[in-house]
Amino acid sequence: MQIDASGYLDKACFIRSPNFDERPAGHPVNLLVIHNISLPPNEFGGDGVIELFTNRINPDVHPYYQNLINLKVSTHFFIRRDGRVIQFVPCNKRAWHAGKSCWQGKTHCNDFSIGVELEGCDTLPFTDLQYSALTTLTLALQKAYPITGIAGHSDISPDRKTDPGPYFDWASYRASL
């Protein structure tokens, strides 16, 4: 896998999200933020996540989707349970994945981070295929950007978020790098 000069991953399926903007000047991309997501909650394989990140979520499909009306969020990458990687926002742009956040004294983590969502939840382990894809993606990102930090969403927004959750195997992931 390689990231080109425009911030696109050569091995990803690209589905454009409208939810991004320019990164502010003077903020090198040096943080990778790992999340988990499933829509509907705790269900895998559907198009809910894609629909959320492309502003096409249908609130009538599932009661939980009522909470998502008018929500404008995105991520750079989404790794499905089978290891397939979908990219929504070029890495050179600011995706809207972190929300109110702080890392090592710096706020607004979207300004200097890349977001990776794993299809999953806080109550189940991730798949070996996801870890393999995440490792390969992380190495490509580290080659393209001065990534010095890797954190969970819970690390940068501890009062609001729990992901990637207790089943994310940090030790194994870090050892794979």
Secondary structure as GFF3:
##gff-version 3
##sequence-region A 1 177
A	DSSP	beta_strand	13	14	.	.	.	ID=ss1
A	DSSP	beta_strand	20	22	.	.	.	ID=ss2
A	DSSP	beta_strand	31	37	.	.	.	ID=ss3
A	DSSP	alpha_helix	48	53	.	.	.	ID=ss4
A	DSSP	three_ten_helix	63	68	.	.	.	ID=ss5
A	DSSP	beta_strand	77	79	.	.	.	ID=ss6
A	DSSP	beta_strand	85	87	.	.	.	ID=ss7
A	DSSP	beta_strand	93	95	.	.	.	ID=ss8
A	DSSP	beta_strand	102	103	.	.	.	ID=ss9
A	DSSP	beta_strand	106	107	.	.	.	ID=ss10
A	DSSP	three_ten_helix	109	111	.	.	.	ID=ss11
A	DSSP	beta_strand	113	119	.	.	.	ID=ss12
A	DSSP	alpha_helix	128	144	.	.	.	ID=ss13
A	DSSP	beta_strand	149	152	.	.	.	ID=ss14
A	DSSP	alpha_helix	153	156	.	.	.	ID=ss15
A	DSSP	alpha_helix	170	176	.	.	.	ID=ss16
###
